């Protein structure tokens, strides 16, 4: 779309952009994914489960490859494989000390299955391979609707288990001592991550899932302490990166996922190395003025 010139009039540019149906679907799905990734990503970072999100995204590729082999839409194979694997990971890795090992075992097995599915498929699995890097500009109205349904389910589930999940994420041992269903909460959490990762790969792909599932939440934790504020900031960062990435990609011939990952990474670096140094100085000056 880089043949369309960019003007200084932002309103005119947006009107021109939204004339295209594929851009409308991209913004719809991207908005939903950014909100979900910002919320679920907070718990991923809080529970130190970044590897789980990364692993589930890769497992999703194996599921998509299997779906292509059996003539099913890749997104359904993606959701099925990540959900089942997330459940298995939660059962096997019920203790934090052994969680990464169990996740790695499940990941290795599913990647092997993915290689088998790809080798058995005689055609060219374009849809499965596109999941590696994301294809948000190719999202259809049905895909956007499926993303909305999945996102709504995640939001409803988070609203129901928010307080116990937050408590168990902050201190799993104390939560268990107080009689909370830690294993059940772990299963619910992994299923939330599985579905969130499945819909997020449409935007940034399997290989770049960290950009929306981890980086905004990790950045937000450096800007606020209260969980609600961290979640809000995380969502805002994810939304800004997604919207800005889509806007830039409309005029530049480069992948949307590149712009999204670059934006969140630069913002994280700014907060990590610039904002964190400026903030204490301001506090110091205020106290002694």
N, C-alpha and C positions, 0 to 999 in steps of 0.2 A: 504493500500500500504506500510505499515511499514516493510514488509518482504524484500523490496528492500533496499540494504545497501546504506548509504550515503558516498560519497568519498570527498576528499579535492579538487579534480578537478571539479570546478564549471561548466566548459563547458561540460564535460562528463556527469555530473549530469543533466544538462538541455537537452542535446541530448537524454538521457535515458528517461527523463520525457515526452518530446514531441513526443516520439514514440507512446504514448497512445492518441487516438483520444479524449477521454473525457477530458484530460488535455488541449488539444488544444482549445476545446470549452470553457472550464472554464476560460482560460486566455483571450480568445477573448471577452467573455461576461463580465468578470471581469474588463478588461481594459475600455470597453465602459461605464460600470456602474460607475467606479471610476471617470472617466472624468466628466460625467454628474452630479454625486453626488457632486463633488468638486465645480462645477460651480453653480448649483442650490442651493447647501447648503450655499453658500455665501449670497445669497439673503434671504434664510430662517433665517440665524443668524442676518442679517442686519435688517430685518423686525420684528425680535423677534417672529417668527412664528414656533418655534421648536415644539410646541404642535400640530400645524396643520400637520406637516410632520409625527409626531407620530400617530396622529389620522387617517390620510389617509392610513397609512400602516396597521393599525388594520381594517379599513374599507375594505381594499383590501382582507383581510382574509374572510370577510363576502361575498364578491363578488365571491371569489374562491369557497367557499362552495356552493353558489347558482349555479355556473357553473357546479360543480360536480353533483349536484342534477338533473340538466336538460341535463346532458350528453355532456356538452361543456368543452373544455380545460380550466383549472383553470386560465391560464394567461389572457384569454380574459375576464373572469368574473372579474378578478383583475383590468384590465385596465378600464373596463366599470364602475364598482362601484366607483373606486377612482376618475375618471373623472367627473361623475355625482355629486358625493358628494363634490368634490372640487368646482364645479360650484355653487352648493347650498350654501356652506359655504361662498363663496365670495359674493353672493347676500345677504344672511342674515347678515353676519358680515362685512358690508361695512365700518363700523366705528371701529377703533382700540380698543376703550374703551369696546366694546361689543363683540369683535371677539372671544375670548376664550369661552365665554358662548355659542355662536351660534355653534361653532365647537364641543363643548361638547355635545350639544343637538343632532346634526347630528350623532356624534360618538355613542352615547347611542342607538339611533334608529337602526343604521346599525349593531351594535353588537347584538342587539336583533334579527334582521333578520338572522344574521349568525347562532345564536343558533337554530333558527327555521329550517334553511336549513339543518344543521347537524343532527338534530333530525328526520327530514323527510327522510333523506337518509338511505336506508336499508343496504347498503354495508359499506365497510371500506374506508373512504375518505383519503387514503394515500397521494395523491397529494395535497389535501387541507391542511392537517396537516403539510406537509413538508414545506409549506410556512411560518409557524411560525418561523422556525429556519434557513431557506435557504437550498438550495440543489444545489450549484453551480457545484459540480462534477457530477450531473445528467443532466446537460444542454445538449440538443441535438443541432444538426446543425440548425434545424428550430428555436429553441429558441434563439440561437446566432444571427441568421438572423433577427428575430423579435426585439431583443435587439438593433441591429445595426440600424434598421429602426426607432424605437422609439427614440433612441439616436440622430439620425440625425435630426429628426423633432424638438427635444428639442433644439439642437444647433442652428438650423436655426431660431427658434422662439426667442431665447435669443439674437441672433445677430440683429434681427429686432427691438426688444423692449428694448435693453440694456440701452440706455441713459435715456429714460423716466422712465423705471422701476427703475433704479438707483436713479434718482431724487426723485420719489415718495416714494422710500424706505427710503431715508435719511430724508425727511421732507414731510409727506403726506399733511399737511395743506397748506404749501406754494405751493406745486405742484397743489393742487386744486384751490388755489387762482389765480394761473397763467393760469387757464383754461385747465389744463391737464386732460385727461379722467381717473381719479383715479379709478373709479369703474371698468372700462374696464381693466385697468392694474392689478387691484386686481384679476379679473377673470382669466386673462392670467397667472398671477403668480401662482394661486392655481391650474390651469390645468397643468402647468409645474411641480409643486411639485407632483401632483397626478401621472403623467406619470413617473417621476423620481423615486418616491417611489415604483411604481409598478415594474419597472425593477430592482430596487435595492434589493427588497426582495428575488430575486433569489440568491443573494450573501450572505446576512447576515440575511434574514428572517424578519418577521414582528416585532418580539420582540426586535431585535437588530438594527433597522433601524437608530437609532441615531449615530451609529458608523461611518457610511459613509455620512449621510446627514447633520450632525451637528458638530461632533468632529473635522474633518479636517479643516472646515471653522472657527470654534471657535479658533483653534490653530493658523491658519494663521493670524487671526486678531491681535494676540499678536506679530507677527513677522513683520508685515508690516502695512502701513496705506493707501496707494493708492489702490483703488479697483482692478485695473488690477493685481498688484503684489499679493494682497491677494488671488485672484482667482487662479493665477498660483500656488502659494504655497499650496493652498487647494487641487488642483488637484494632485500636486506632492505627497503630504502626502497620499491622498486616493489611488493613484497608488502604492506607495511603500508598504503600508499596505496590499493591495489586492495581489500584486505579491508575497510579502514575506510570507503572510498567505497561499497562494496556494503552494508555494515551501515547506514550513515546513510541511503542512498537507500531502504532498505526502509521507513523511517519517515517520510521526507520526499518530497514530490511533485516532486522536481527530478531532472534527468538524473544518472546515475552518473558520466559523464565529467566533469561539472562538479566533483563532489566529489573525484575522483581528481586532476584537474589542479590544483585549489586546494590540496590537501594537499601534493603534491610541490613546488608553487611556494612555499608558505609555509615548508616545511622548507628549501628552497634559500636563501630569504631569511634564515632564522634562522642557517644555517651561514655564509652569506656575510657577514652584517653583525653578528651577535652572537657566535657561537662563535669566529670567527676573531679577534675582539678579546679575548675572555676567555682563550683558550688561551695566548697569549704571556705574559699577566700571571701565569698559574699557573706557568709555567715559570720566570719571573723570581723569583717568590716562593720556589719550591722551591730554586733555586740559592743563595739568600742566607739561607735559614733555618738 
